Amino acid sequence: MAILTRNIDRSGRAEARELLGRIPLDRACTAGATAVLVVMAVGLPLFSWASFGDQVVMPRLAGTYLLTGALILIAVTGALWQRVDARVATLPVLCALLFLAVTAAATAFGIDPRGSLLGEYQRYQGLLTIAVYVALMLGCMCAVASAGSIEPLAASISVGGTFAAGYAVLQRLGLDWVDWVGVPAGRVGGAFAQPNVLGTYLVLTLAVSAGLLVTRRGLRRDAVAAGMGVMLAALVFTGSRGAWLGAGVAAAVIGLALVRWKDARSLIAPVAAALALAGLAAVAVPSTRATIGGSVDRARSAANLSDVSVSAHVGLWQTSLRMIADRPVLGAGPDAFSNLFASYRTQDQPGIGTGNVRPESSHNFFLDQLVNTGVLGLAAYAAAMLSGVVLVLQHARRVGRRSAALPLAMVGALAGYHAAVFFSFSEAMTGWLPWLILGGLVGACAQSQRAVPERRRSPARIPALAFGVAMIVAACGLAWADYLDGRAGRLADAGLPHAAAARASLAARINPFAPQYLIDAADADEASAAADGTHALLRALHAYERLDGRFYGTAYGVMGEARVRAAIDPEDPEVFRLIAEARALDPHSSAVTEETSRIEAAVRPRARSPD
């Protein structure tokens, strides 16, 4: 009996030591995961770098990969998933994984498997990015459940929205110190350099901030109200009709969620203060007064089918429906719309005409999903998002509307976001946010009730660690390759095309999933032909051959190869085949017709087609 007692005491002391040793690690990992989420929510929407080739979108994409990888490593190290009630979180997690699996199948059987891995240039919504989004959702779920509160995440989103909106207001006042390219006159794009993207982001941050009005008191509530006022002013300045609609949808959802809350009247004062601040920003400064009238006129034009923007949207939607009809089940692969557009466009594309364009999407998020991953993909995506909404509604019944105010506001944020992107598309600058919020919702509703969960070995621990490291390495590769491509552009502008081609070629080797780098290398080599002669043309030909061989054929790439071959050997019969292929790929583009005719006229008359 004495021996048994000593063994029990020794075992108890060992368990106590193990518990004491585990608590600091668990707390440190929880704090670290929360810090990563704060950095993402506050800093990532503002991050851009002029040294990149893609100065606005790629920094966010690389940052998303890097921070998500760090979040996964921290969550696995601290076994933060043990704070999640698996019975509650199973359905959203399975739906998210199902969406990833369908996207993988669509990539494998799509029109451009290699190009669909990363996705369209400056959009980057390929399979690899979708995998990062799902990992972000899982990591955020673990972090929020471990922290025991969703408020740090919500507060960070609100702060990030206030900073982004404040910068946009400075733009409207003419105080911006950066010369952004492509922003329409009279509108603002903030650090996103695109008004519609900024508007979509502000819809989401405004909705989350509305939830903080319920949970905070005193000066902290006043600070949230002030931030919302700045966001509302910036939202007006974007001139984004889709974002305005999204804001209305978000407000309606949040209003319905809190309509029976007995303390709802306490929100009247801060909401009125936010509206007053927004109105003051809009009318008090002479340079911004015209924005109100312009915004009203722009809102009215949404119903005018002769408006260029509206007609272009309708035309792209009609084009996407024909694509969907040909591949209804699994789609054509992530970011397939741009590749398919040339062969599906009409002779006079509404809102576009016969210009040589490459739209990044159908400008409708849901049609994009159908084009990319078919009915299966859209259904899996909708199931993932709706399962999170169902969890929140069930959670609100258990804890009351006040305690569930933040999750309910985030449901409004998801509704507003998807209403806004009904007229726009998902891209790397904001595409990660719905998944971040979904993870936060699941984590808030699926917190384990155990005080100290038992540490268990998970069979997925090693693969998860490897995936986290891979994301960090991929982030470094994406950033380095795009930095080199940016350097190539600056060298080309400085009149050094040979050096530019070398940098762009190295970028294409580091990131073999971005066709833009091969295009930039080929263009630079063609420009250096005057100095380097045939050697430069041969390098350009090699770049075009890699472009056309690796990725889905486009009229631009095929036409470039034809142009270089004609410059090397005007009697090369392959030139005629390439000209015919380019015309077939984009038969209604006036630019393609003109360029191929020019190449044809430059070829020696005795050269004949092999046909």
C-alpha positions in Angstrom: 0.0 0.0 0.0 2.8 2.4 0.8 4.5 1.7 -2.5 1.2 2.3 -4.3 0.7 5.6 -2.5 4.2 6.8 -3.3 3.6 5.9 -7.0 0.4 7.9 -7.0 2.0 10.9 -5.4 4.9 10.7 -7.9 2.5 10.5 -10.8 0.5 13.5 -9.4 3.6 15.6 -9.0 4.7 14.7 -12.6 1.3 15.7 -14.0 1.4 19.0 -12.0 4.9 19.8 -13.3 3.7 19.0 -16.9 0.7 21.2 -16.4 2.8 24.1 -15.0 5.2 23.7 -17.9 2.4 23.7 -20.5 0.5 26.8 -19.3 3.2 29.4 -20.3 3.6 27.8 -23.7 -0.2 27.8 -24.3 -0.5 31.4 -23.2 2.5 32.5 -25.2 1.1 30.8 -28.3 -2.3 32.3 -27.8 -0.8 35.7 -27.4 1.4 35.2 -30.5 -1.5 34.0 -32.6 -3.6 37.0 -31.5 -0.7 39.3 -32.4 -0.5 37.8 -35.9 -4.2 38.4 -36.4 -3.9 42.0 -35.2 -1.0 42.7 -37.6 -3.0 41.2 -40.5 -6.2 43.1 -39.7 -4.5 46.5 -39.0 -1.5 46.5 -41.3 -2.1 44.2 -44.3 -4.8 46.5 -45.9 -2.4 49.4 -45.9 0.7 47.6 -47.2 2.0 48.4 -50.6 5.6 48.7 -52.0 6.7 50.7 -55.0 9.7 48.4 -55.5 7.4 45.5 -56.6 6.3 44.9 -60.1 2.7 44.6 -58.9 3.0 47.4 -56.3 -0.5 47.1 -54.7 -1.8 43.5 -54.9 1.3 41.4 -54.6 2.5 42.9 -51.2 -0.9 41.9 -49.7 -0.7 38.4 -51.3 2.8 37.8 -50.0 1.8 39.2 -46.6 -1.2 36.9 -46.4 1.0 33.8 -47.2 3.6 34.9 -44.6 1.3 35.8 -41.8 -1.0 32.8 -42.3 2.1 30.5 -42.3 3.2 32.1 -39.0 -0.3 31.7 -37.6 -0.4 28.0 -38.5 3.1 27.4 -36.9 2.0 29.1 -33.7 -1.3 27.2 -33.5 0.4 23.9 -34.1 3.2 24.6 -31.6 0.7 25.5 -28.8 -1.9 22.9 -29.9 -4.5 25.7 -30.0 -7.0 23.5 -31.8 -7.6 21.7 -28.4 -9.5 24.8 -27.3 -12.0 24.2 -30.2 -15.1 22.1 -29.6 -14.9 19.7 -32.5 -18.6 18.8 -32.3 -19.5 22.5 -33.0 -16.8 23.3 -35.6 -17.0 20.1 -37.7 -19.5 21.3 -40.3 -17.8 24.6 -41.2 -14.4 23.0 -41.3 -15.6 20.1 -43.5 -17.3 22.5 -45.9 -14.2 24.7 -46.1 -12.1 21.6 -46.8 -14.7 20.4 -49.4 -14.4 23.8 -51.2 -10.6 23.4 -51.3 -11.0 19.8 -52.6 -13.4 20.9 -55.4 -11.0 23.8 -56.3 -8.1 21.3 -56.5 -10.2 19.0 -58.8 -11.2 22.0 -61.0 -7.5 23.0 -61.2 -6.5 19.5 -62.2 -9.2 19.1 -64.9 -9.4 22.8 -65.9 -8.1 24.5 -69.0 -4.9 25.8 -67.5 -3.7 23.7 -64.5 -0.4 25.5 -64.2 -1.9 29.0 -64.5 -4.7 28.1 -62.1 -2.2 27.3 -59.3 -1.6 31.0 -58.6 -4.3 32.6 -60.7 -4.6 35.7 -62.9 -2.0 38.4 -62.6 -3.1 41.1 -60.0 -5.9 38.8 -58.9 -4.1 35.7 -57.7 -7.2 33.6 -56.7 -5.7 30.3 -57.7 -5.6 27.0 -55.9 -2.6 27.9 -53.8 -4.2 31.1 -52.5 -7.5 29.2 -51.8 -5.5 26.8 -49.7 -4.0 29.7 -47.8 -7.5 31.1 -47.2 -8.7 27.9 -45.7 -5.6 27.6 -43.6 -6.2 31.2 -42.4 -9.8 30.3 -41.5 -8.6 27.3 -39.4 -5.8 29.2 -37.7 -8.1 32.1 -36.9 -10.6 29.7 -35.5 -8.0 28.2 -33.2 -6.6 31.6 -32.1 -10.0 33.1 -31.2 -11.2 29.9 -29.4 -7.9 29.8 -27.4 -8.1 33.6 -26.6 -11.7 33.2 -25.5 -12.9 36.4 -27.2 -13.4 37.7 -30.7 -13.1 41.3 -29.6 -9.4 41.7 -30.3 -10.0 40.5 -33.9 -13.0 42.8 -34.3 -11.1 45.8 -32.8 -8.2 45.2 -35.1 -10.4 45.1 -38.2 -12.1 48.4 -37.1 -8.7 50.1 -36.5 -7.5 48.9 -39.9 -10.6 50.3 -41.6 -10.2 53.7 -39.8 -6.6 54.0 -41.0 -7.5 53.1 -44.5 -10.4 55.4 -44.6 -8.4 58.3 -43.0 -5.8 57.9 -45.8 -8.6 58.0 -48.4 -10.0 61.2 -46.9 -6.6 62.8 -47.2 -6.6 61.8 -50.8 -9.9 63.5 -51.4 -8.5 66.6 -49.7 -5.6 66.6 -52.1 -3.0 65.8 -49.3 -1.9 62.5 -50.7 1.9 62.2 -51.0 1.7 59.2 -53.4 0.9 59.4 -57.1 -1.4 56.5 -57.6 -2.1 55.4 -61.2 -5.4 54.5 -62.6 -7.7 56.0 -60.0 -10.7 57.6 -61.7 -11.0 61.4 -61.4 -13.2 62.5 -58.5 -13.0 59.2 -56.7 -10.6 57.7 -54.1 -9.0 54.3 -53.8 -6.9 54.7 -50.6 -3.9 52.4 -50.4 -5.8 49.9 -52.6 -5.5 52.3 -55.6 -9.0 51.0 -56.7 -12.2 52.7 -55.5 -14.4 49.6 -55.7 -11.9 47.5 -53.7 -11.7 50.2 -51.0 -15.5 50.4 -50.9 -15.8 46.7 -50.5 -13.3 46.7 -47.7 -15.0 49.6 -45.9 -18.4 47.8 -46.0 -16.8 45.0 -44.1 -15.0 47.2 -41.5 -18.0 49.4 -40.9 -20.2 46.4 -40.1 -17.6 45.0 -37.7 -17.3 48.4 -36.1 -21.0 48.5 -35.6 -20.7 45.4 -33.4 -18.1 47.2 -31.2 -20.6 50.0 -30.5 -22.6 47.4 -28.6 -19.8 45.9 -26.6 -17.9 49.1 -25.7 -18.6 51.9 -23.4 -17.4 55.5 -22.8 -14.4 56.8 -24.7 -13.8 53.5 -26.4 -17.3 53.6 -27.9 -16.8 57.3 -28.9 -13.5 56.3 -30.6 -15.3 53.6 -32.6 -18.1 56.0 -33.6 -15.5 58.5 -34.8 -13.7 55.9 -36.8 -17.1 54.9 -38.4 -17.6 58.5 -39.3 -14.4 58.6 -41.2 -15.2 55.2 -42.9 -18.6 56.5 -44.0 -17.1 59.6 -45.5 -14.5 57.6 -47.4 -17.2 55.2 -48.5 -19.0 58.1 -50.2 -15.8 59.3 -51.8 -15.2 55.9 -53.4 -18.2 56.4 -55.7 -18.6 52.6 -55.7 -22.3 51.7 -56.3 -21.7 48.1 -55.4 -20.2 49.1 -52.1 -23.1 51.4 -51.3 -25.5 48.5 -51.9 -23.3 46.3 -49.7 -23.4 48.8 -46.9 -27.1 48.9 -47.0 -27.4 45.1 -46.9 -25.0 45.0 -43.9 -26.9 47.7 -42.1 -30.2 45.8 -42.7 -28.8 42.5 -41.5 -27.3 44.1 -38.3 -30.6 46.0 -37.7 -32.6 42.8 -37.9 -30.2 41.1 -35.6 -30.6 43.7 -32.9 -34.2 44.9 -33.5 -35.5 43.2 -30.4 -32.5 44.1 -28.2 -33.9 46.1 -25.3 -30.8 48.4 -25.1 -30.7 49.2 -28.9 -31.7 52.8 -28.1 -28.3 53.3 -26.5 -26.8 53.1 -30.0 -28.7 56.1 -31.4 -26.2 58.6 -30.0 -23.0 57.0 -31.3 -24.6 56.2 -34.7 -25.8 59.8 -35.0 -22.3 61.1 -34.1 -20.8 58.9 -36.8 -23.3 60.1 -39.4 -22.7 63.7 -38.4 -18.9 63.3 -38.7 -19.3 61.7 -42.1 -21.6 64.6 -43.2 -19.1 67.2 -41.9 -16.3 65.6 -43.8 -18.4 65.5 -47.0 -19.7 69.1 -47.0 -17.5 71.2 -44.7 -14.5 71.3 -47.1 -15.1 73.1 -50.4 -13.2 70.6 -52.5 -15.4 67.8 -51.3 -18.9 69.4 -51.7 -19.2 68.3 -55.3 -18.8 64.7 -54.2 -22.3 64.6 -52.8 -24.0 65.6 -56.1 -21.7 63.3 -58.0 -22.5 60.4 -55.7 -26.2 60.9 -56.2 -25.8 61.0 -60.0 -23.7 57.9 -59.9 -26.2 56.0 -57.8 -29.0 57.0 -60.2 -26.9 55.7 -63.2 -26.9 52.2 -61.8 -30.3 51.6 -63.4 -29.2 53.1 -66.8 -28.3 50.2 -69.1 -26.7 52.7 -71.5 -24.2 53.6 -68.9 -20.8 52.3 -70.0 -20.0 50.6 -66.7 -23.4 49.0 -66.4 -23.5 47.8 -70.0 -20.0 46.3 -69.6 -21.1 44.5 -66.5 -24.1 43.0 -68.2 -22.1 42.0 -71.2 -19.5 40.3 -69.1 -22.2 38.5 -67.2 -23.8 37.2 -70.4 -20.4 36.0 -71.6 -19.8 34.2 -68.3 -23.2 32.4 -68.6 -22.0 30.9 -71.9 -18.8 29.7 -70.2 -20.8 28.2 -67.3 -23.2 26.4 -69.8 -20.2 24.6 -71.3 -18.7 23.5 -68.0 -21.5 23.5 -65.4 -20.3 20.9 -62.9 -16.6 21.6 -62.1 -15.9 24.7 -64.1 -12.8 25.6 -66.1 -10.4 26.1 -63.2 -9.5 29.0 -60.9 -9.3 32.4 -62.6 -10.3 30.9 -65.9 -12.5 33.8 -67.1 -9.6 35.9 -68.4 -8.3 33.0 -70.5 -11.7 32.1 -71.9 -13.0 35.6 -72.6 -11.3 36.1 -76.0 -13.0 33.0 -77.5 -16.4 33.7 -75.9 -16.7 37.5 -76.5 -19.2 38.8 -79.0 -18.2 40.8 -82.1 -19.0 44.0 -80.3 -18.7 43.3 -76.6 -21.1 45.6 -74.6 -19.2 48.4 -72.9 -15.9 47.2 -74.4 -16.4 47.0 -78.2 -13.6 45.4 -80.1 -10.7 46.6 -78.0 -7.9 44.2 -77.1 -8.8 43.7 -73.4 -8.4 40.9 -70.9 -11.0 41.3 -68.1 -9.8 39.9 -64.8 -13.2 38.4 -64.1 -16.9 38.6 -65.0 -17.2 41.3 -62.3 -19.7 39.1 -60.3 -18.2 37.0 -57.6 -20.8 34.3 -57.8 -20.6 34.0 -61.6 -16.8 33.8 -61.2 -17.2 30.9 -58.8 -19.4 29.1 -61.3 -16.9 29.7 -64.1 -14.0 28.6 -62.0 -15.3 25.7 -60.0 -18.8 25.1 -61.3 -21.9 24.3 -59.3 -20.0 22.1 -56.9 -17.5 24.8 -56.0 -20.2 27.5 -55.5 -22.3 25.1 -53.4 -19.3 24.2 -51.2 -18.3 27.9 -50.7 -21.9 28.9 -49.8 -22.1 25.9 -47.4 -18.9 27.0 -45.7 -20.1 30.6 -45.2 -23.7 29.7 -44.3 -22.6 27.1 -41.7 -20.7 29.9 -39.9 -23.8 32.0 -40.0 -25.9 29.2 -38.6 -23.4 28.7 -35.7 -23.7 32.4 -34.8 -27.5 32.3 -34.8 -27.5 29.2 -32.5 -24.9 30.9 -30.3 -27.0 34.0 -30.0 -29.9 32.0 -28.8 -27.8 30.5 -26.0 -26.0 33.6 -24.8 -28.3 36.5 -25.7 -28.0 39.1 -28.4 -25.8 41.5 -26.4 -23.2 38.8 -25.8 -23.4 37.7 -29.4 -23.3 41.3 -30.8 -19.9 41.0 -32.4 -20.5 37.7 -34.1 -23.9 39.0 -35.3 -22.2 42.1 -36.7 -19.7 39.9 -38.5 -22.5 38.1 -40.1 -23.7 41.5 -41.3 -20.1 42.1 -42.6 -20.2 38.8 -44.6 -23.6 39.7 -46.0 -22.4 43.2 -47.0 -19.2 41.9 -48.5 -21.0 39.4 -50.7 -23.6 42.0 -51.8 -20.7 44.3 -52.8 -18.8 41.7 -54.8 -22.0 40.8 -56.6 -20.9 43.7 -58.9 -17.1 43.1 -58.4 -14.8 40.2 -57.7 -12.5 38.6 -55.2 -8.9 39.5 -55.3 -5.8 39.3 -53.0 -6.4 42.7 -51.4 -9.7 41.7 -49.7 -10.3 38.0 -50.6 -8.7 36.8 -47.3 -11.1 38.9 -45.1 -14.3 36.7 -45.4 -12.2 33.6 -44.5 -10.7 35.5 -41.6 -14.1 36.5 -40.3 -15.5 33.0 -40.9 -12.7 31.5 -38.8 -13.3 34.1 -36.1 -17.0 33.3 -36.0 -16.4 29.5 -35.7 -13.8 30.1 -33.0 -16.1 32.3 -31.0 -19.0 29.8 -31.2 -17.0 26.7 -30.7 -14.9 27.4 -27.7 -14.2 24.3 -25.6 -15.7 24.4 -22.1 -12.8 22.5 -20.6 -10.6 24.6 -18.4 -7.3 23.0 -19.4 -7.6 20.7 -22.4 -5.5 17.6 -22.5 -2.5 17.7 -24.9 -3.0 15.0 -27.6 -0.8 14.2 -30.5 -2.5 14.9 -33.7 -1.6 12.9 -36.9 -1.9 16.2 -38.8 0.6 18.0 -36.7 3.7 17.4 -38.9 1.9 18.1 -42.2 0.5 21.3 -40.7 3.9 22.4 -39.6 5.3 21.6 -43.1 2.4 23.5 -44.7 3.1 26.6 -42.4 6.8 26.6 -43.4 5.9 26.1 -47.0 3.6 29.2 -46.9 6.4 31.3 -45.4 8.9 30.1 -48.0 6.3 30.8 -50.8 5.8 34.3 -49.4 9.5 35.0 -49.7 9.6 33.6 -53.2 6.5 35.6 -54.3 8.0 38.8 -52.9 11.5 38.2 -54.3 10.2 37.4 -57.8 8.0 40.4 -58.0 10.7 42.6 -56.7 12.9 41.4 -59.5 10.1 42.0 -62.0 9.7 45.5 -60.6 13.5 46.1 -61.0 13.2 44.9 -64.5 10.6 47.5 -65.3 12.7 50.3 -63.9 15.7 49.1 -65.9 13.6 49.0 -69.0 12.4 52.6 -68.4 16.1 53.6 -67.9 17.0 52.3 -71.4 18.7 49.0 -70.2 16.5 46.3 -71.8 19.2 43.6 -71.6 19.5 43.9 -67.9 15.7 44.2 -67.6 15.3 40.9 -69.5 17.7 39.2 -67.2 15.8 40.3 -64.1 12.5 39.3 -65.5 13.8 35.9 -66.6 15.1 35.2 -63.1 11.7 36.3 -61.7 10.0 33.7 -64.0 12.4 31.0 -62.7 11.7 31.8 -59.1 7.9 32.0 -59.6 7.1 29.7 -62.5 3.3 30.2 -62.1 3.2 33.9 -63.2 3.1 34.2 -67.0 3.5 38.0 -66.7 7.2 37.6 -65.9 7.8 35.7 -69.2 5.9 38.4 -71.1 8.1 41.1 -69.4 11.3 39.2 -70.3 10.2 38.7 -73.9 9.3 42.4 -74.3 12.7 43.5 -72.8 14.6 41.1 -75.1 12.8 42.4 -78.1 13.6 45.9 -77.1 17.3 45.0 -76.8 17.4 43.4 -80.3 18.8 46.7 -81.8 21.9 46.3 -79.7 22.2 42.5 -79.2 20.9 41.4 -82.6 19.7 37.9 -83.2 20.8 36.7 -79.8 18.2 38.9 -78.1 15.5 37.8 -80.5 16.3 34.1 -79.8 16.0 34.8 -76.0 12.6 36.5 -76.7 11.5 33.6 -78.8 12.5 31.2 -76.0 10.4 33.2 -73.5 7.4 33.2 -75.8 7.7 29.4 -76.4 7.8 28.8 -72.6 4.8 31.1 -72.2 2.8 29.4 -74.9 3.9 25.9 -73.8 3.3 26.3 -70.0 0.1 28.2 -69.9 -3.2 28.5 -71.7 -2.6 30.0 -75.1 -3.5 33.6 -75.6 -3.5 35.8 -78.7 -0.9 38.0 -77.2 1.6 35.3 -76.5 1.1 33.5 -79.9 1.2 36.8 -81.7 4.4 37.7 -79.9 6.0 34.4 -80.9 4.9 35.0 -84.5 6.4 38.5 -84.5 9.8 37.4 -83.2 10.0 34.4 -85.6 9.2 36.8 -88.5 12.0 39.1 -87.3 14.5 36.2 -87.1 13.5 34.5 -90.4 10.8 36.2 -92.6 10.6 32.9 -94.6 9.7 30.8 -91.6 6.4 29.0 -92.5 5.6 28.7 -88.8 4.8 32.4 -88.7 1.6 31.9 -90.8 0.4 29.1 -88.5 0.9 31.3 -85.5 -0.9 34.2 -87.1 -3.9 32.0 -87.9 -3.8 30.7 -84.3 -3.7 34.2 -82.8 -6.7 35.2 -84.9 -8.6 32.1 -83.9 -7.9 32.7 -80.2 -9.3 36.3 -80.3 -11.3 36.7 -83.5 -13.1 39.9 -82.5 -10.2 42.0 -81.2 -9.3 44.8 -83.5 -5.8 45.1 -82.0 -5.1 41.4 -82.8 -6.4 41.8 -86.3 -4.2 44.9 -86.9 -1.0 43.4 -85.4 -1.3 40.1 -87.3 -1.9 41.9 -90.5 1.2 44.0 -89.9 3.3 40.9 -89.3 1.8 39.3 -92.4 2.7 42.3 -94.5 6.3 42.3 -93.2 6.9 38.7 -94.1 8.5 38.1 -97.5 5.9 37.4 -100.3 7.5 34.1 -101.2 6.9 32.6 -97.8 3.9 30.4 -97.8 1.7 28.7 -95.3 2.3 25.0 -95.0 -1.3 24.5 -95.9 
